[in-house]
Amino acid sequence: MLFVQVCVGSSCHLKGSQDIVELLQKAVEEYHIDDDVVLSGSFCIGKCNRIGVTVQINDDVHVGVTRDNFREFFKKNILDEIKNEGK
């Protein structure tokens, strides 16, 4: 099970956290991994970045998530992790 928290604090909100939340919801649905991922919002994870949104997956914090790099981020940090958990 992956616990995915998207920062929705003021800085990340201005950088598109709502877009990232929507992309995550659609991707989780598209790949039918609803039972493997818990999505939630978090007010300020404390790792603000100049570009993009901060996303925490379990204990790992990822900064700079944008619409442009979302697919790569999702594959590497969510899909691949779910596959690795199943091994």
PDB file of N, CA, C and O in Angstrom:
ATOM      1  N   MET A   1       0.845  -1.179   0.000  1.00  0.00           N
ATOM      2  CA  MET A   1       0.000   0.000   0.000  1.00  0.00           C
ATOM      3  C   MET A   1       0.887   1.239   0.000  1.00  0.00           C
ATOM      4  O   MET A   1       1.811   1.353   0.805  1.00  0.00           O
ATOM      5  N   LEU A   2       0.600   2.156  -0.904  1.00  0.00           N
ATOM      6  CA  LEU A   2       1.322   3.429  -0.957  1.00  0.00           C
ATOM      7  C   LEU A   2       0.422   4.540  -0.435  1.00  0.00           C
ATOM      8  O   LEU A   2      -0.737   4.660  -0.834  1.00  0.00           O
ATOM      9  N   PHE A   3       0.973   5.347   0.460  1.00  0.00           N
ATOM     10  CA  PHE A   3       0.267   6.513   0.976  1.00  0.00           C
ATOM     11  C   PHE A   3       0.844   7.735   0.287  1.00  0.00           C
ATOM     12  O   PHE A   3       2.002   8.092   0.503  1.00  0.00           O
ATOM     13  N   VAL A   4       0.029   8.378  -0.546  1.00  0.00           N
ATOM     14  CA  VAL A   4       0.470   9.506  -1.366  1.00  0.00           C
ATOM     15  C   VAL A   4      -0.190  10.775  -0.858  1.00  0.00           C
ATOM     16  O   VAL A   4      -1.414  10.903  -0.871  1.00  0.00           O
ATOM     17  N   GLN A   5       0.640  11.713  -0.408  1.00  0.00           N
ATOM     18  CA  GLN A   5       0.143  12.993   0.088  1.00  0.00           C
ATOM     19  C   GLN A   5       0.611  14.093  -0.849  1.00  0.00           C
ATOM     20  O   GLN A   5       1.802  14.211  -1.136  1.00  0.00           O
ATOM     21  N   VAL A   6      -0.323  14.890  -1.319  1.00  0.00           N
ATOM     22  CA  VAL A   6      -0.005  16.027  -2.176  1.00  0.00           C
ATOM     23  C   VAL A   6      -0.088  17.285  -1.329  1.00  0.00           C
ATOM     24  O   VAL A   6      -1.089  17.527  -0.655  1.00  0.00           O
ATOM     25  N   CYS A   7       0.960  18.074  -1.367  1.00  0.00           N
ATOM     26  CA  CYS A   7       0.946  19.329  -0.632  1.00  0.00           C
ATOM     27  C   CYS A   7      -0.082  20.263  -1.268  1.00  0.00           C
ATOM     28  O   CYS A   7      -0.079  20.482  -2.480  1.00  0.00           O
ATOM     29  N   VAL A   8      -0.948  20.800  -0.438  1.00  0.00           N
ATOM     30  CA  VAL A   8      -1.940  21.772  -0.908  1.00  0.00           C
ATOM     31  C   VAL A   8      -1.772  23.095  -0.165  1.00  0.00           C
ATOM     32  O   VAL A   8      -2.685  23.921  -0.130  1.00  0.00           O
ATOM     33  N   GLY A   9      -0.588  23.285   0.432  1.00  0.00           N
ATOM     34  CA  GLY A   9      -0.281  24.555   1.081  1.00  0.00           C
ATOM     35  C   GLY A   9      -0.231  25.673   0.054  1.00  0.00           C
ATOM     36  O   GLY A   9      -0.281  25.411  -1.148  1.00  0.00           O
ATOM     37  N   SER A  10      -0.135  26.888   0.502  1.00  0.00           N
ATOM     38  CA  SER A  10      -0.260  28.047  -0.391  1.00  0.00           C
ATOM     39  C   SER A  10       0.756  28.038  -1.528  1.00  0.00           C
ATOM     40  O   SER A  10       0.400  28.341  -2.667  1.00  0.00           O
ATOM     41  N   SER A  11       2.003  27.700  -1.249  1.00  0.00           N
ATOM     42  CA  SER A  11       3.028  27.709  -2.295  1.00  0.00           C
ATOM     43  C   SER A  11       2.726  26.662  -3.370  1.00  0.00           C
ATOM     44  O   SER A  11       2.751  26.967  -4.562  1.00  0.00           O
ATOM     45  N   CYS A  12       2.448  25.459  -2.955  1.00  0.00           N
ATOM     46  CA  CYS A  12       2.149  24.389  -3.924  1.00  0.00           C
ATOM     47  C   CYS A  12       0.809  24.629  -4.616  1.00  0.00           C
ATOM     48  O   CYS A  12       0.638  24.292  -5.788  1.00  0.00           O
ATOM     49  N   HIS A  13      -0.130  25.209  -3.891  1.00  0.00           N
ATOM     50  CA  HIS A  13      -1.425  25.534  -4.506  1.00  0.00           C
ATOM     51  C   HIS A  13      -1.212  26.463  -5.696  1.00  0.00           C
ATOM     52  O   HIS A  13      -1.800  26.268  -6.759  1.00  0.00           O
ATOM     53  N   LEU A  14      -0.374  27.468  -5.510  1.00  0.00           N
ATOM     54  CA  LEU A  14      -0.100  28.413  -6.589  1.00  0.00           C
ATOM     55  C   LEU A  14       0.653  27.763  -7.748  1.00  0.00           C
ATOM     56  O   LEU A  14       0.599  28.251  -8.877  1.00  0.00           O
ATOM     57  N   LYS A  15       1.351  26.669  -7.474  1.00  0.00           N
ATOM     58  CA  LYS A  15       2.135  25.980  -8.503  1.00  0.00           C
ATOM     59  C   LYS A  15       1.390  24.821  -9.139  1.00  0.00           C
ATOM     60  O   LYS A  15       1.960  24.082  -9.942  1.00  0.00           O
ATOM     61  N   GLY A  16       0.104  24.652  -8.784  1.00  0.00           N
ATOM     62  CA  GLY A  16      -0.714  23.666  -9.492  1.00  0.00           C
ATOM     63  C   GLY A  16      -1.033  22.392  -8.746  1.00  0.00           C
ATOM     64  O   GLY A  16      -1.235  21.353  -9.376  1.00  0.00           O
ATOM     65  N   SER A  17      -1.087  22.433  -7.429  1.00  0.00           N
ATOM     66  CA  SER A  17      -1.382  21.193  -6.700  1.00  0.00           C
ATOM     67  C   SER A  17      -2.728  20.594  -7.089  1.00  0.00           C
ATOM     68  O   SER A  17      -2.874  19.372  -7.104  1.00  0.00           O
ATOM     69  N   GLN A  18      -3.713  21.432  -7.405  1.00  0.00           N
ATOM     70  CA  GLN A  18      -5.012  20.905  -7.812  1.00  0.00           C
ATOM     71  C   GLN A  18      -4.890  20.087  -9.099  1.00  0.00           C
ATOM     72  O   GLN A  18      -5.544  19.055  -9.243  1.00  0.00           O
ATOM     73  N   ASP A  19      -4.055  20.547 -10.030  1.00  0.00           N
ATOM     74  CA  ASP A  19      -3.820  19.783 -11.264  1.00  0.00           C
ATOM     75  C   ASP A  19      -3.181  18.430 -10.958  1.00  0.00           C
ATOM     76  O   ASP A  19      -3.562  17.414 -11.540  1.00  0.00           O
ATOM     77  N   ILE A  20      -2.213  18.418 -10.048  1.00  0.00           N
ATOM     78  CA  ILE A  20      -1.531  17.173  -9.696  1.00  0.00           C
ATOM     79  C   ILE A  20      -2.498  16.207  -9.012  1.00  0.00           C
ATOM     80  O   ILE A  20      -2.465  15.004  -9.273  1.00  0.00           O
ATOM     81  N   VAL A  21      -3.351  16.728  -8.146  1.00  0.00           N
ATOM     82  CA  VAL A  21      -4.362  15.882  -7.493  1.00  0.00           C
ATOM     83  C   VAL A  21      -5.255  15.241  -8.550  1.00  0.00           C
ATOM     84  O   VAL A  21      -5.514  14.039  -8.496  1.00  0.00           O
ATOM     85  N   GLU A  22      -5.723  16.027  -9.503  1.00  0.00           N
ATOM     86  CA  GLU A  22      -6.598  15.501 -10.557  1.00  0.00           C
ATOM     87  C   GLU A  22      -5.874  14.477 -11.414  1.00  0.00           C
ATOM     88  O   GLU A  22      -6.449  13.444 -11.759  1.00  0.00           O
ATOM     89  N   LEU A  23      -4.615  14.747 -11.763  1.00  0.00           N
ATOM     90  CA  LEU A  23      -3.845  13.792 -12.557  1.00  0.00           C
ATOM     91  C   LEU A  23      -3.652  12.484 -11.796  1.00  0.00           C
ATOM     92  O   LEU A  23      -3.762  11.404 -12.378  1.00  0.00           O
ATOM     93  N   LEU A  24      -3.366  12.576 -10.501  1.00  0.00           N
ATOM     94  CA  LEU A  24      -3.214  11.367  -9.688  1.00  0.00           C
ATOM     95  C   LEU A  24      -4.508  10.569  -9.633  1.00  0.00           C
ATOM     96  O   LEU A  24      -4.494   9.350  -9.802  1.00  0.00           O
ATOM     97  N   GLN A  25      -5.621  11.246  -9.398  1.00  0.00           N
ATOM     98  CA  GLN A  25      -6.909  10.552  -9.328  1.00  0.00           C
ATOM     99  C   GLN A  25      -7.206   9.831 -10.631  1.00  0.00           C
ATOM    100  O   GLN A  25      -7.636   8.677 -10.620  1.00  0.00           O
ATOM    101  N   LYS A  26      -6.982  10.500 -11.748  1.00  0.00           N
ATOM    102  CA  LYS A  26      -7.250   9.884 -13.059  1.00  0.00           C
ATOM    103  C   LYS A  26      -6.317   8.718 -13.325  1.00  0.00           C
ATOM    104  O   LYS A  26      -6.752   7.686 -13.836  1.00  0.00           O
ATOM    105  N   ALA A  27      -5.031   8.861 -12.987  1.00  0.00           N
ATOM    106  CA  ALA A  27      -4.062   7.795 -13.243  1.00  0.00           C
ATOM    107  C   ALA A  27      -4.341   6.573 -12.371  1.00  0.00           C
ATOM    108  O   ALA A  27      -4.254   5.442 -12.847  1.00  0.00           O
ATOM    109  N   VAL A  28      -4.673   6.790 -11.110  1.00  0.00           N
ATOM    110  CA  VAL A  28      -5.007   5.667 -10.220  1.00  0.00           C
ATOM    111  C   VAL A  28      -6.216   4.911 -10.767  1.00  0.00           C
ATOM    112  O   VAL A  28      -6.248   3.681 -10.755  1.00  0.00           O
ATOM    113  N   GLU A  29      -7.195   5.651 -11.238  1.00  0.00           N
ATOM    114  CA  GLU A  29      -8.384   5.030 -11.822  1.00  0.00           C
ATOM    115  C   GLU A  29      -8.046   4.306 -13.123  1.00  0.00           C
ATOM    116  O   GLU A  29      -8.495   3.182 -13.348  1.00  0.00           O
ATOM    117  N   GLU A  30      -7.254   4.951 -13.978  1.00  0.00           N
ATOM    118  CA  GLU A  30      -6.881   4.389 -15.272  1.00  0.00           C
ATOM    119  C   GLU A  30      -6.138   3.055 -15.123  1.00  0.00           C
ATOM    120  O   GLU A  30      -6.373   2.122 -15.890  1.00  0.00           O
ATOM    121  N   TYR A  31      -5.249   2.973 -14.140  1.00  0.00           N
ATOM    122  CA  TYR A  31      -4.453   1.766 -13.936  1.00  0.00           C
ATOM    123  C   TYR A  31      -5.092   0.782 -12.951  1.00  0.00           C
ATOM    124  O   TYR A  31      -4.508  -0.254 -12.636  1.00  0.00           O
ATOM    125  N   HIS A  32      -6.282   1.110 -12.473  1.00  0.00           N
ATOM    126  CA  HIS A  32      -7.036   0.225 -11.572  1.00  0.00           C
ATOM    127  C   HIS A  32      -6.207  -0.165 -10.333  1.00  0.00           C
ATOM    128  O   HIS A  32      -6.124  -1.336  -9.965  1.00  0.00           O
ATOM    129  N   ILE A  33      -5.604   0.847  -9.709  1.00  0.00           N
ATOM    130  CA  ILE A  33      -4.782   0.586  -8.523  1.00  0.00           C
ATOM    131  C   ILE A  33      -5.388   1.249  -7.282  1.00  0.00           C
ATOM    132  O   ILE A  33      -4.678   1.603  -6.341  1.00  0.00           O
ATOM    133  N   ASP A  34      -6.707   1.408  -7.302  1.00  0.00           N
ATOM    134  CA  ASP A  34      -7.417   2.025  -6.175  1.00  0.00           C
ATOM    135  C   ASP A  34      -7.125   1.322  -4.854  1.00  0.00           C
ATOM    136  O   ASP A  34      -7.059   1.969  -3.808  1.00  0.00           O
ATOM    137  N   ASP A  35      -6.950  -0.002  -4.894  1.00  0.00           N
ATOM    138  CA  ASP A  35      -6.714  -0.766  -3.671  1.00  0.00           C
ATOM    139  C   ASP A  35      -5.266  -0.692  -3.193  1.00  0.00           C
ATOM    140  O   ASP A  35      -4.949  -1.133  -2.089  1.00  0.00           O
ATOM    141  N   ASP A  36      -4.388  -0.130  -4.031  1.00  0.00           N
ATOM    142  CA  ASP A  36      -2.961  -0.083  -3.704  1.00  0.00           C
ATOM    143  C   ASP A  36      -2.479   1.309  -3.295  1.00  0.00           C
ATOM    144  O   ASP A  36      -1.363   1.458  -2.798  1.00  0.00           O
ATOM    145  N   VAL A  37      -3.315   2.324  -3.503  1.00  0.00           N
ATOM    146  CA  VAL A  37      -2.900   3.711  -3.283  1.00  0.00           C
ATOM    147  C   VAL A  37      -3.936   4.448  -2.443  1.00  0.00           C
ATOM    148  O   VAL A  37      -5.136   4.368  -2.704  1.00  0.00           O
ATOM    149  N   VAL A  38      -3.460   5.161  -1.440  1.00  0.00           N
ATOM    150  CA  VAL A  38      -4.314   6.036  -0.643  1.00  0.00           C
ATOM    151  C   VAL A  38      -3.866   7.468  -0.934  1.00  0.00           C
ATOM    152  O   VAL A  38      -2.736   7.848  -0.627  1.00  0.00           O
ATOM    153  N   LEU A  39      -4.764   8.258  -1.528  1.00  0.00           N
ATOM    154  CA  LEU A  39      -4.452   9.650  -1.857  1.00  0.00           C
ATOM    155  C   LEU A  39      -4.988  10.570  -0.778  1.00  0.00           C
ATOM    156  O   LEU A  39      -6.103  10.388  -0.288  1.00  0.00           O
ATOM    157  N   SER A  40      -4.181  11.565  -0.409  1.00  0.00           N
ATOM    158  CA  SER A  40      -4.642  12.570   0.542  1.00  0.00           C
ATOM    159  C   SER A  40      -3.900  13.876   0.295  1.00  0.00           C
ATOM    160  O   SER A  40      -2.888  13.917  -0.404  1.00  0.00           O
ATOM    161  N   GLY A  41      -4.426  14.932   0.882  1.00  0.00           N
ATOM    162  CA  GLY A  41      -3.782  16.232   0.811  1.00  0.00           C
ATOM    163  C   GLY A  41      -3.071  16.512   2.122  1.00  0.00           C
ATOM    164  O   GLY A  41      -3.398  15.934   3.159  1.00  0.00           O
ATOM    165  N   SER A  42      -2.106  17.393   2.063  1.00  0.00           N
ATOM    166  CA  SER A  42      -1.359  17.757   3.258  1.00  0.00           C
ATOM    167  C   SER A  42      -1.031  19.244   3.182  1.00  0.00           C
ATOM    168  O   SER A  42      -0.611  19.744   2.139  1.00  0.00           O
ATOM    169  N   PHE A  43      -1.225  19.938   4.288  1.00  0.00           N
ATOM    170  CA  PHE A  43      -0.820  21.342   4.320  1.00  0.00           C
ATOM    171  C   PHE A  43       0.668  21.405   4.606  1.00  0.00           C
ATOM    172  O   PHE A  43       1.115  20.971   5.668  1.00  0.00           O
ATOM    173  N   CYS A  44       1.419  21.926   3.696  1.00  0.00           N
ATOM    174  CA  CYS A  44       2.864  22.139   3.734  1.00  0.00           C
ATOM    175  C   CYS A  44       3.654  20.960   4.290  1.00  0.00           C
ATOM    176  O   CYS A  44       3.641  20.674   5.488  1.00  0.00           O
ATOM    177  N   ILE A  45       4.331  20.303   3.385  1.00  0.00           N
ATOM    178  CA  ILE A  45       5.203  19.187   3.730  1.00  0.00           C
ATOM    179  C   ILE A  45       6.562  19.724   4.186  1.00  0.00           C
ATOM    180  O   ILE A  45       7.349  18.996   4.791  1.00  0.00           O
ATOM    181  N   GLY A  46       6.832  20.991   3.895  1.00  0.00           N
ATOM    182  CA  GLY A  46       8.057  21.626   4.373  1.00  0.00           C
ATOM    183  C   GLY A  46       9.238  21.532   3.434  1.00  0.00           C
ATOM    184  O   GLY A  46      10.373  21.781   3.839  1.00  0.00           O
ATOM    185  N   LYS A  47       8.990  21.179   2.193  1.00  0.00           N
ATOM    186  CA  LYS A  47      10.072  21.067   1.209  1.00  0.00           C
ATOM    187  C   LYS A  47       9.735  21.885  -0.035  1.00  0.00           C
ATOM    188  O   LYS A  47       9.846  21.394  -1.159  1.00  0.00           O
ATOM    189  N   CYS A  48       9.329  23.115   0.171  1.00  0.00           N
ATOM    190  CA  CYS A  48       8.927  23.971  -0.945  1.00  0.00           C
ATOM    191  C   CYS A  48      10.034  24.072  -1.987  1.00  0.00           C
ATOM    192  O   CYS A  48      11.220  24.068  -1.659  1.00  0.00           O
ATOM    193  N   ASN A  49       9.627  24.161  -3.230  1.00  0.00           N
ATOM    194  CA  ASN A  49      10.550  24.229  -4.351  1.00  0.00           C
ATOM    195  C   ASN A  49      10.098  25.358  -5.264  1.00  0.00           C
ATOM    196  O   ASN A  49       8.925  25.732  -5.255  1.00  0.00           O
ATOM    197  N   ARG A  50      10.990  25.887  -6.025  1.00  0.00           N
ATOM    198  CA  ARG A  50      10.625  26.986  -6.934  1.00  0.00           C
ATOM    199  C   ARG A  50       9.699  26.534  -8.051  1.00  0.00           C
ATOM    200  O   ARG A  50       8.890  27.312  -8.556  1.00  0.00           O
ATOM    201  N   ILE A  51       9.827  25.273  -8.430  1.00  0.00           N
ATOM    202  CA  ILE A  51       9.034  24.751  -9.545  1.00  0.00           C
ATOM    203  C   ILE A  51       8.236  23.550  -9.058  1.00  0.00           C
ATOM    204  O   ILE A  51       8.776  22.676  -8.380  1.00  0.00           O
ATOM    205  N   GLY A  52       6.973  23.505  -9.398  1.00  0.00           N
ATOM    206  CA  GLY A  52       6.162  22.327  -9.157  1.00  0.00           C
ATOM    207  C   GLY A  52       5.693  22.145  -7.729  1.00  0.00           C
ATOM    208  O   GLY A  52       5.860  23.004  -6.863  1.00  0.00           O
ATOM    209  N   VAL A  53       5.099  20.985  -7.530  1.00  0.00           N
ATOM    210  CA  VAL A  53       4.394  20.634  -6.308  1.00  0.00           C
ATOM    211  C   VAL A  53       5.190  19.564  -5.561  1.00  0.00           C
ATOM    212  O   VAL A  53       5.887  18.757  -6.177  1.00  0.00           O
ATOM    213  N   THR A  54       5.080  19.562  -4.231  1.00  0.00           N
ATOM    214  CA  THR A  54       5.730  18.552  -3.405  1.00  0.00           C
ATOM    215  C   THR A  54       4.740  17.418  -3.134  1.00  0.00           C
ATOM    216  O   THR A  54       3.592  17.652  -2.756  1.00  0.00           O
ATOM    217  N   VAL A  55       5.208  16.188  -3.334  1.00  0.00           N
ATOM    218  CA  VAL A  55       4.388  15.001  -3.119  1.00  0.00           C
ATOM    219  C   VAL A  55       5.180  14.046  -2.235  1.00  0.00           C
ATOM    220  O   VAL A  55       6.353  13.778  -2.494  1.00  0.00           O
ATOM    221  N   GLN A  56       4.538  13.537  -1.198  1.00  0.00           N
ATOM    222  CA  GLN A  56       5.180  12.564  -0.326  1.00  0.00           C
ATOM    223  C   GLN A  56       4.536  11.208  -0.556  1.00  0.00           C
ATOM    224  O   GLN A  56       3.313  11.072  -0.518  1.00  0.00           O
ATOM    225  N   ILE A  57       5.384  10.196  -0.799  1.00  0.00           N
ATOM    226  CA  ILE A  57       4.919   8.825  -0.973  1.00  0.00           C
ATOM    227  C   ILE A  57       5.547   8.007   0.143  1.00  0.00           C
ATOM    228  O   ILE A  57       6.762   7.816   0.187  1.00  0.00           O
ATOM    229  N   ASN A  58       4.699   7.529   1.041  1.00  0.00           N
ATOM    230  CA  ASN A  58       5.163   6.901   2.283  1.00  0.00           C
ATOM    231  C   ASN A  58       6.126   7.876   2.958  1.00  0.00           C
ATOM    232  O   ASN A  58       5.703   8.967   3.340  1.00  0.00           O
ATOM    233  N   ASP A  59       7.392   7.529   3.118  1.00  0.00           N
ATOM    234  CA  ASP A  59       8.338   8.429   3.787  1.00  0.00           C
ATOM    235  C   ASP A  59       9.203   9.237   2.820  1.00  0.00           C
ATOM    236  O   ASP A  59      10.020  10.049   3.253  1.00  0.00           O
ATOM    237  N   ASP A  60       9.030   9.024   1.520  1.00  0.00           N
ATOM    238  CA  ASP A  60       9.860   9.697   0.516  1.00  0.00           C
ATOM    239  C   ASP A  60       9.190  10.970   0.013  1.00  0.00           C
ATOM    240  O   ASP A  60       8.029  10.953  -0.395  1.00  0.00           O
ATOM    241  N   VAL A  61       9.934  12.073   0.046  1.00  0.00           N
ATOM    242  CA  VAL A  61       9.417  13.363  -0.400  1.00  0.00           C
ATOM    243  C   VAL A  61       9.986  13.673  -1.782  1.00  0.00           C
ATOM    244  O   VAL A  61      11.193  13.579  -2.008  1.00  0.00           O
ATOM    245  N   HIS A  62       9.097  14.043  -2.700  1.00  0.00           N
ATOM    246  CA  HIS A  62       9.474  14.374  -4.074  1.00  0.00           C
ATOM    247  C   HIS A  62       9.056  15.817  -4.344  1.00  0.00           C
ATOM    248  O   HIS A  62       7.903  16.186  -4.124  1.00  0.00           O
ATOM    249  N   VAL A  63       9.985  16.617  -4.815  1.00  0.00           N
ATOM    250  CA  VAL A  63       9.683  18.017  -5.106  1.00  0.00           C
ATOM    251  C   VAL A  63       9.681  18.240  -6.613  1.00  0.00           C
ATOM    252  O   VAL A  63      10.277  17.474  -7.370  1.00  0.00           O
ATOM    253  N   GLY A  64       9.001  19.302  -7.032  1.00  0.00           N
ATOM    254  CA  GLY A  64       9.035  19.695  -8.438  1.00  0.00           C
ATOM    255  C   GLY A  64       8.139  18.889  -9.360  1.00  0.00           C
ATOM    256  O   GLY A  64       8.430  18.784 -10.551  1.00  0.00           O
ATOM    257  N   VAL A  65       7.062  18.318  -8.848  1.00  0.00           N
ATOM    258  CA  VAL A  65       6.146  17.556  -9.702  1.00  0.00           C
ATOM    259  C   VAL A  65       5.263  18.545 -10.460  1.00  0.00           C
ATOM    260  O   VAL A  65       4.609  19.399  -9.861  1.00  0.00           O
ATOM    261  N   THR A  66       5.258  18.416 -11.786  1.00  0.00           N
ATOM    262  CA  THR A  66       4.484  19.312 -12.654  1.00  0.00           C
ATOM    263  C   THR A  66       3.648  18.488 -13.622  1.00  0.00           C
ATOM    264  O   THR A  66       3.798  17.269 -13.708  1.00  0.00           O
ATOM    265  N   ARG A  67       2.769  19.166 -14.345  1.00  0.00           N
ATOM    266  CA  ARG A  67       1.990  18.483 -15.391  1.00  0.00           C
ATOM    267  C   ARG A  67       2.933  17.858 -16.415  1.00  0.00           C
ATOM    268  O   ARG A  67       2.674  16.762 -16.913  1.00  0.00           O
ATOM    269  N   ASP A  68       4.025  18.552 -16.728  1.00  0.00           N
ATOM    270  CA  ASP A  68       4.956  18.083 -17.761  1.00  0.00           C
ATOM    271  C   ASP A  68       5.709  16.823 -17.369  1.00  0.00           C
ATOM    272  O   ASP A  68       5.972  15.978 -18.224  1.00  0.00           O
ATOM    273  N   ASN A  69       6.063  16.676 -16.089  1.00  0.00           N
ATOM    274  CA  ASN A  69       6.829  15.495 -15.686  1.00  0.00           C
ATOM    275  C   ASN A  69       5.983  14.481 -14.914  1.00  0.00           C
ATOM    276  O   ASN A  69       6.514  13.524 -14.351  1.00  0.00           O
ATOM    277  N   PHE A  70       4.678  14.694 -14.889  1.00  0.00           N
ATOM    278  CA  PHE A  70       3.807  13.830 -14.089  1.00  0.00           C
ATOM    279  C   PHE A  70       3.872  12.366 -14.504  1.00  0.00           C
ATOM    280  O   PHE A  70       4.017  11.498 -13.643  1.00  0.00           O
ATOM    281  N   ARG A  71       3.769  12.065 -15.791  1.00  0.00           N
ATOM    282  CA  ARG A  71       3.738  10.661 -16.247  1.00  0.00           C
ATOM    283  C   ARG A  71       4.995   9.916 -15.813  1.00  0.00           C
ATOM    284  O   ARG A  71       4.920   8.786 -15.332  1.00  0.00           O
ATOM    285  N   GLU A  72       6.140  10.549 -15.983  1.00  0.00           N
ATOM    286  CA  GLU A  72       7.406   9.929 -15.573  1.00  0.00           C
ATOM    287  C   GLU A  72       7.430   9.729 -14.051  1.00  0.00           C
ATOM    288  O   GLU A  72       7.817   8.667 -13.563  1.00  0.00           O
ATOM    289  N   PHE A  73       7.016  10.756 -13.314  1.00  0.00           N
ATOM    290  CA  PHE A  73       6.949  10.672 -11.856  1.00  0.00           C
ATOM    291  C   PHE A  73       6.025   9.536 -11.421  1.00  0.00           C
ATOM    292  O   PHE A  73       6.381   8.748 -10.545  1.00  0.00           O
ATOM    293  N   PHE A  74       4.849   9.449 -12.025  1.00  0.00           N
ATOM    294  CA  PHE A  74       3.863   8.432 -11.663  1.00  0.00           C
ATOM    295  C   PHE A  74       4.389   7.031 -11.936  1.00  0.00           C
ATOM    296  O   PHE A  74       4.267   6.143 -11.093  1.00  0.00           O
ATOM    297  N   LYS A  75       4.971   6.832 -13.111  1.00  0.00           N
ATOM    298  CA  LYS A  75       5.491   5.508 -13.456  1.00  0.00           C
ATOM    299  C   LYS A  75       6.586   5.087 -12.494  1.00  0.00           C
ATOM    300  O   LYS A  75       6.547   3.984 -11.949  1.00  0.00           O
ATOM    301  N   LYS A  76       7.559   5.956 -12.282  1.00  0.00           N
ATOM    302  CA  LYS A  76       8.720   5.611 -11.462  1.00  0.00           C
ATOM    303  C   LYS A  76       8.379   5.446  -9.985  1.00  0.00           C
ATOM    304  O   LYS A  76       8.840   4.505  -9.341  1.00  0.00           O
ATOM    305  N   ASN A  77       7.579   6.351  -9.453  1.00  0.00           N
ATOM    306  CA  ASN A  77       7.382   6.407  -8.006  1.00  0.00           C
ATOM    307  C   ASN A  77       6.113   5.733  -7.502  1.00  0.00           C
ATOM    308  O   ASN A  77       5.971   5.488  -6.304  1.00  0.00           O
ATOM    309  N   ILE A  78       5.198   5.436  -8.409  1.00  0.00           N
ATOM    310  CA  ILE A  78       3.969   4.784  -7.974  1.00  0.00           C
ATOM    311  C   ILE A  78       3.811   3.426  -8.659  1.00  0.00           C
ATOM    312  O   ILE A  78       3.758   2.400  -7.981  1.00  0.00           O
ATOM    313  N   LEU A  79       3.737   3.404  -9.978  1.00  0.00           N
ATOM    314  CA  LEU A  79       3.549   2.119 -10.662  1.00  0.00           C
ATOM    315  C   LEU A  79       4.676   1.146 -10.384  1.00  0.00           C
ATOM    316  O   LEU A  79       4.430  -0.011 -10.041  1.00  0.00           O
ATOM    317  N   ASP A  80       5.922   1.606 -10.530  1.00  0.00           N
ATOM    318  CA  ASP A  80       7.063   0.706 -10.309  1.00  0.00           C
ATOM    319  C   ASP A  80       7.120   0.251  -8.842  1.00  0.00           C
ATOM    320  O   ASP A  80       7.474  -0.895  -8.564  1.00  0.00           O
ATOM    321  N   GLU A  81       6.777   1.130  -7.920  1.00  0.00           N
ATOM    322  CA  GLU A  81       6.783   0.755  -6.502  1.00  0.00           C
ATOM    323  C   GLU A  81       5.718  -0.296  -6.190  1.00  0.00           C
ATOM    324  O   GLU A  81       5.950  -1.208  -5.397  1.00  0.00           O
ATOM    325  N   ILE A  82       4.569  -0.165  -6.808  1.00  0.00           N
ATOM    326  CA  ILE A  82       3.511  -1.166  -6.601  1.00  0.00           C
ATOM    327  C   ILE A  82       3.949  -2.511  -7.147  1.00  0.00           C
ATOM    328  O   ILE A  82       3.701  -3.546  -6.529  1.00  0.00           O
ATOM    329  N   LYS A  83       4.607  -2.502  -8.314  1.00  0.00           N
ATOM    330  CA  LYS A  83       5.115  -3.757  -8.882  1.00  0.00           C
ATOM    331  C   LYS A  83       6.156  -4.378  -7.956  1.00  0.00           C
ATOM    332  O   LYS A  83       6.166  -5.592  -7.752  1.00  0.00           O
ATOM    333  N   ASN A  84       7.034  -3.542  -7.394  1.00  0.00           N
ATOM    334  CA  ASN A  84       8.080  -4.043  -6.494  1.00  0.00           C
ATOM    335  C   ASN A  84       7.514  -4.591  -5.197  1.00  0.00           C
ATOM    336  O   ASN A  84       8.057  -5.543  -4.637  1.00  0.00           O
ATOM    337  N   GLU A  85       6.429  -4.001  -4.712  1.00  0.00           N
ATOM    338  CA  GLU A  85       5.790  -4.500  -3.485  1.00  0.00           C
ATOM    339  C   GLU A  85       5.216  -5.896  -3.697  1.00  0.00           C
ATOM    340  O   GLU A  85       5.161  -6.698  -2.765  1.00  0.00           O
ATOM    341  N   GLY A  86       4.790  -6.184  -4.926  1.00  0.00           N
ATOM    342  CA  GLY A  86       4.175  -7.472  -5.226  1.00  0.00           C
ATOM    343  C   GLY A  86       5.171  -8.611  -5.340  1.00  0.00           C
ATOM    344  O   GLY A  86       4.775  -9.774  -5.422  1.00  0.00           O
ATOM    345  N   LYS A  87       6.463  -8.293  -5.348  1.00  0.00           N
ATOM    346  CA  LYS A  87       7.488  -9.335  -5.514  1.00  0.00           C
ATOM    347  C   LYS A  87       7.824 -10.003  -4.211  1.00  0.00           C
ATOM    348  O   LYS A  87       8.666 -10.901  -4.177  1.00  0.00           O
TER     349      LYS A  87
END
